[in-house]
Amino acid sequence: MAHYIGERLLFNNLTFDEVVGRDIHRLETFVERFGGQPCRSIAELNSRVDILIIAVKDDEIANCAKQLNGLTAKMIVHCSGTQSIEALGDAFHSRAVVWPIYSLSKFRKSPYTSKVPLAVEWGGDDTYKELLDELLDTLSNEVYYISEKDRSLLHLAAVFSNNYIHHLMVLVEEFCEKNELPFDALKPIIYQTAAQVEKSPLRPLQTGPAIRHDEQTITQHEALLEDEAQLLALYRLFVKSIQTK
């Protein structure tokens, strides 16, 4: 998340004031690209700042926020899709959650685009909400103010549509490798399927033997998966879901 914010600030000719990081090499590399004064610890931070952004692992947010209590900031923000806004404590006038509905990973290059949707939860003194809106305008053209419950539900939906779909593709790739089949031959139909999300509602676009109740083909597929217990279980689960919904 920190790299995404950095890319968006850089695109808009802005920079961080200060950046805290425990790994000195990664910290220096980060500020070399995105700017800001490098700090090895929270104790080195300027005591008066506008916005504190916590971009750490979910289970570290509450502890990090507690360590920031001594600072005088207008607002504190975390970037988790699952952690409560209460993880930020109550030491600051204004709090917010800014969660990018996008898969951000150190293994992938952070996107430059402003089209990454942001799910935002606001809490606290409205005096500084304009300050948050200015930051959001810098980050994205798609901002959704939602409740904590809706953010949790949206995160769950994102896990289904991203992480679990990816895992299914991993299984298909491995199935192809095992049977010496060209996975590349499937990529056009995979891209075609992914592109269909632009044509919502999706249910009428469902194709395949399950929606046609083609029991002969389904039985044939199940026979081919006789030695693939995991895929067979998933296949039957999908068939049942498609046919009973």
KAURNOR-V408386 format. One record per backbone hydrogen bond with DSSP energy under -0.5 kcal/mol. CO is the residue of the C=O (numbers start at 1). NH is the residue of the N-H. E is the energy in kcal/mol with one decimal. If there is no record, write none. Layout:
# KAURNOR-V408386
CO | NH | E
CO | NH | E
This chain:
# KAURNOR-V408386
1 | 5 | -2.6
2 | 6 | -2.4
3 | 7 | -2.6
4 | 8 | -2.3
5 | 9 | -2.7
6 | 10 | -2.7
7 | 11 | -2.3
8 | 12 | -1.3
9 | 14 | -3.3
10 | 13 | -1.7
17 | 37 | -2.6
19 | 39 | -2.8
22 | 24 | -0.9
23 | 27 | -2.8
24 | 28 | -2.6
25 | 29 | -2.2
26 | 30 | -2.3
27 | 31 | -2.5
28 | 32 | -1.8
29 | 33 | -1.2
30 | 34 | -3.0
31 | 35 | -2.0
34 | 16 | -0.7
36 | 38 | -0.5
37 | 19 | -2.5
39 | 21 | -1.9
41 | 44 | -1.4
42 | 45 | -1.7
47 | 72 | -4.2
49 | 74 | -0.9
50 | 74 | -0.8
50 | 75 | -1.3
51 | 53 | -0.6
52 | 54 | -0.6
52 | 77 | -2.8
53 | 55 | -0.7
54 | 79 | -0.9
57 | 60 | -2.1
57 | 61 | -0.6
58 | 61 | -1.2
60 | 64 | -2.3
61 | 65 | -2.9
62 | 66 | -2.0
63 | 67 | -1.6
64 | 68 | -1.0
65 | 68 | -0.6
66 | 69 | -1.1
68 | 71 | -2.2
71 | 73 | -0.8
72 | 49 | -1.9
73 | 93 | -0.5
74 | 94 | -0.5
75 | 52 | -2.5
76 | 96 | -1.7
77 | 54 | -3.3
78 | 98 | -2.6
84 | 87 | -1.5
85 | 88 | -1.7
86 | 89 | -2.0
93 | 125 | -1.8
94 | 76 | -1.7
95 | 123 | -2.6
96 | 78 | -1.8
97 | 99 | -0.5
97 | 121 | -2.1
98 | 100 | -0.6
99 | 119 | -3.0
100 | 102 | -2.2
102 | 104 | -1.1
103 | 105 | -0.5
105 | 108 | -1.6
114 | 141 | -3.3
114 | 142 | -0.5
115 | 117 | -0.6
117 | 101 | -2.7
118 | 120 | -0.6
118 | 144 | -3.1
119 | 99 | -2.8
120 | 146 | -2.4
121 | 97 | -2.4
123 | 95 | -3.7
125 | 128 | -1.4
126 | 129 | -1.3
128 | 131 | -0.6
128 | 132 | -1.4
129 | 133 | -2.5
130 | 134 | -1.9
131 | 135 | -1.6
132 | 136 | -2.8
133 | 137 | -2.4
134 | 138 | -1.2
135 | 139 | -1.5
136 | 140 | -2.8
141 | 143 | -0.5
142 | 118 | -2.6
143 | 145 | -0.5
144 | 120 | -3.2
144 | 146 | -0.7
147 | 151 | -2.2
148 | 152 | -2.2
149 | 153 | -2.2
150 | 154 | -2.6
151 | 155 | -2.4
152 | 156 | -2.0
153 | 157 | -2.2
154 | 158 | -2.1
155 | 159 | -2.1
156 | 160 | -2.0
157 | 161 | -2.5
158 | 162 | -1.9
158 | 163 | -0.6
159 | 164 | -2.4
160 | 165 | -0.8
162 | 166 | -2.4
163 | 167 | -2.0
164 | 168 | -2.1
165 | 169 | -2.0
166 | 170 | -2.0
167 | 171 | -2.2
168 | 172 | -2.1
169 | 173 | -2.6
170 | 174 | -2.5
171 | 175 | -2.2
172 | 176 | -2.4
173 | 177 | -2.4
174 | 178 | -2.6
175 | 179 | -1.7
176 | 181 | -3.3
177 | 180 | -1.3
181 | 183 | -0.9
182 | 185 | -1.3
183 | 186 | -1.9
183 | 187 | -0.6
184 | 187 | -0.9
186 | 190 | -2.0
187 | 191 | -2.9
188 | 192 | -2.2
189 | 193 | -2.1
190 | 194 | -2.4
191 | 195 | -2.2
192 | 196 | -0.8
193 | 196 | -0.8
194 | 197 | -1.4
195 | 198 | -1.6
196 | 199 | -2.3
197 | 200 | -0.7
202 | 205 | -2.0
203 | 206 | -1.7
208 | 212 | -1.3
209 | 213 | -0.6
209 | 214 | -2.8
210 | 213 | -1.0
213 | 215 | -1.6
214 | 218 | -2.2
215 | 219 | -2.5
216 | 220 | -1.9
217 | 221 | -2.6
218 | 222 | -2.4
219 | 223 | -1.8
220 | 224 | -1.7
221 | 225 | -1.2
223 | 226 | -1.3
225 | 228 | -2.1
228 | 232 | -2.9
229 | 233 | -2.2
230 | 234 | -2.1
231 | 235 | -2.9
232 | 236 | -2.5
233 | 237 | -1.9
234 | 238 | -2.7
235 | 239 | -2.5
236 | 240 | -2.3
237 | 241 | -2.4
238 | 242 | -2.8
239 | 243 | -2.3
240 | 244 | -1.7
241 | 245 | -1.2
